Amino acid sequence: MPSPDELIHLAEHFYIIDHFLREDLKSTQVYGGVSMLGVEAKVLTEIAHNEGLTQNQLCQQYLYSKPVASDLISRLERKGLVARQRVGKVCYLHLTDLGREAAKDKQSQDLHLANQLAEAIPADLLDLHQVSQVLGSIVELLMENRHSQ
């Protein structure tokens, strides 16, 4: 069992990671030649992974209010990355060709970062599957903590 000092040190690291992730959503990046906020890239990625996702599903998954989700989607539409398809009252979200190119570029950059992070983990510490599970659990706890505040 880790000592209280080790747990505090670990919590400080997670705080820094959480802060970094929050700031990353506010920063501007370029994917596929298109400049976008981190939060826009996050939505673009979600649509890329779930083509035909509805606007309501996006709201539920990320706990966005409907106006916030609508604003994010409108920004992505203005940039030519996303198209809405209305069927009755349901709004389905699809990537345009430019959106697919930007999502592919983001995925490539994410993979490069993941490889760099994997190289920083000593091989004898944990296997990558275990690291992924541990990080997934940490992300879930951080998300729960963020939404409870």
N, C-alpha and C positions, 0 to 999 in steps of 0.2 A: 504494500500500500504506500502510495507517495506521501511524503510529509506535507504538512500545511503550507510550508514555504514553496515546495515544488508545485502544489496545486495553485497557489496564488500566481506563481510564475507562468504556469500553463494558461491560467485565465487571462493574464495580461497579453499573452500571445494571441489568444482567441479574440480578445477585444480589438487588437490591432488588425487582425484579419477581417473582423466584422466591419470596422471603420473603413478599411481599404475597399471592401465590397460596396459599402454604401456610397463612398466617394466615386467609385468606378461607375456607378449608375448615373452620376451627374456629369461625368467627363465626356468629352467629345472624342470619337475615334472615326477613322475612315475605313470602310469596308466596301470592296468592289468599286472604289472611286467615289463613294457617297459618304459624306460626313453625317454622323448621327450621335445622339447621346447614348450612353450605356444602357439606359432604360429602354430606348427605342430598339437597340440591338438585341436586348433581352426578349422583347416582344417579337421582333423579326425571327429570332431563333426558335421561339415557341411555335410560331406559325409554320416555320420550315419543318419542324418535327411533327406537326399535327395539321397538315394541309386540310383546309375545310373547317378548321376550328371556328366555333361561333364566338361572337363578341361576348355573349353571356358566359361561356365557358372560360374565356380569358379573364373575365372579371372574377369568377369564382376561384380559379386556380391561383391567381396572384393577389386576391383580395383588393383589387382595384375597384373604385367606385365606377359606375357606368360613365359619368362625365370624364373621368381621368382616362379610362380605356378608350373612349371615343376620341378624345384629344390625341392620344398616342397614335391611334390608327389613322386619324386624319393627317397627322404629320408624316407618317410613313406613306400614305397615299400621295401627298403633295410631292414627296421625293421620288415617286414612281416605283416604290418598292412593294406595295401591297394594293390589292384590289378587293373591294367588298362585293359580295354577291348576295343580293337580297332575295329571299324566297318567302313571301308572306311577311311576317313580322320578324323572321329570323335572318340574321346577317352573318354569312359565312365569309371567312377570311382566306385569301389565297395570295401567294407570292406572284409577282410579275417576273419576267425574265431577269430584269435588273435586280429584283429582290432575291431571286435564287442565286445570282452571282454574288451579291453582297453577303448572303447567308453562308455560301460556300467559302468565301474569303474569311469570314469571321470564324467558321469552324476550323479552317486551316490555321489561323492565328491562335485559336484556343488549343489546338492540338500541339502546336509548337510550345506554348506555355506549359501545357501538361507534361510534355517530354522534359522540359527544363526542370520542372518541379520533381518529376520522378527521379531525375539524375541526382537531385539534392538529398534524396532519402537513401540512407545506407542500406545496402542489400541485405545485411543481416538483421536489420531492425524488424521489418514486416514485409510480407509479400504485398504487391500492389493491390491485390483484391482486398486484403485486410485493410490497407490504407484507405482505399475507396470506401469501404463500409464504415470505417471510423469517421472519415471526413463527412460522409453522408449523414451520419448521426449527429455530428457537430453542427452541420448546416441546418438540420431540422430543429435542433435546440435553439440555435441563434434566431431562426425564423419565428419560432414559438415565442421566444423572449421579446423579439422586436414587436410582434403583433399584440402582445399582452401589455405593452407599455403605453 
